[in-house]
Amino acid sequence: MLDIISQHGCFGGVQAFYRHDSTEIGLPMQFSVYHPPQEEHEAVPVLFYLAGLTCTEETFMIKGGAQRWASQHGIMLVAPDTSPRNTGIEGIDRDWDFGHGAGFYLDATQAPYAERFRMESYLVRELRELVLNQFNTDARRVGIFGHSMGGHGALTLALRHPEVFSSVSAFAPIAAPSRCPWGEKAFGHYLGADRAAWVEHDASELMKRAKTPYPQGILIDQGLNDKFLQEQLLPQEFEHACQQAQQPLTLRRHEGYDHGYYFISTFMEDHLAFHHRVLNGQPAGF
Ligand SMILES: N[C@@H](CCC(=O)N[C@@H](CS)C(=O)NCC(=O)O)C(=O)O
């Protein structure tokens, strides 16, 4: 059962916000969808966007400026929330970089998080199937991108499920989470003290073991005025891993841009064009 929270005309299509009872998470979840005008007469490709710490399913749709390009290319945009909500777990709202708003797009294995914090299964199975079944979409053309914690989510979910996602890109991703404070904190709580479990959710570690999983390339944009770059994001680790795996990567470093949505919206057009081309079997163009 899918409840419509609100719907708004947008670039010839519809910007919608939905709520449903998630079986994976065992609680209601909200997500947003941009329905491009082309969906009325053809099955459209789907592009999932995963947002960063403290964000909700609204942030990207309000601030990302993606709908204009999604409308032009006929791509459906889907943005989930960044974690389960109202879990009732003691202390779960204490920190802004852990707990609610910071699900890290994985299935927790440790108590008290394991029951509700199942964002990987929620996204890759439940939400994907719901979107593919409910809307006029093409299951063979599904891509994923995201920002910061969501960039980590996009890269790791693409590497863990290459049969599901055909294109991947990121803005300022947490590229080596097992080696930065945000990742160490989240993985320690969600996955436990054994670091062997962490590498399965670390994009740079996963890429080292991969064999050119995305031959058409991966696109990453990174601002050089980003205050999180040196300590938290570590894109150079992912760059080295891609070299090792012979994975084509376009990592663009931009002077004058910080971590926020002014940066993200500046390069949104390029990301939508990139996914459009890759999902339609054309050269990535980067
Ligand atoms: N609250 C943190 C920043 C959190 C932050 O930058 N979150 C990013 C994702 S990692 C974001 O997208 N925030 C929402 C926004 O910019 O609208 C701080 O004060 O340093």
The ligand as an ORCA input file, in Angstrom:
! r2SCAN-3c Opt
* xyz 0 1
  N      25.892     19.112     10.266
  C      27.194     19.039      9.680
  C      27.107     19.053      8.187
  C      26.258     17.970      7.653
  C      26.343     17.985      6.166
  O      27.149     18.704      5.533
  N      25.536     17.163      5.576
  C      25.576     17.071      4.160
  C      25.715     15.614      3.790
  S      27.200     14.945      4.475
  C      24.305     17.610      3.558
  O      23.995     17.307      2.420
  N      23.559     18.394      4.313
  C      22.281     18.881      3.903
  C      22.308     20.157      3.144
  O      23.388     20.673      2.806
  O      21.222     20.624      2.805
  C      28.065     20.171     10.078
  O      27.554     21.085     10.667
  O      29.259     20.129      9.756
*
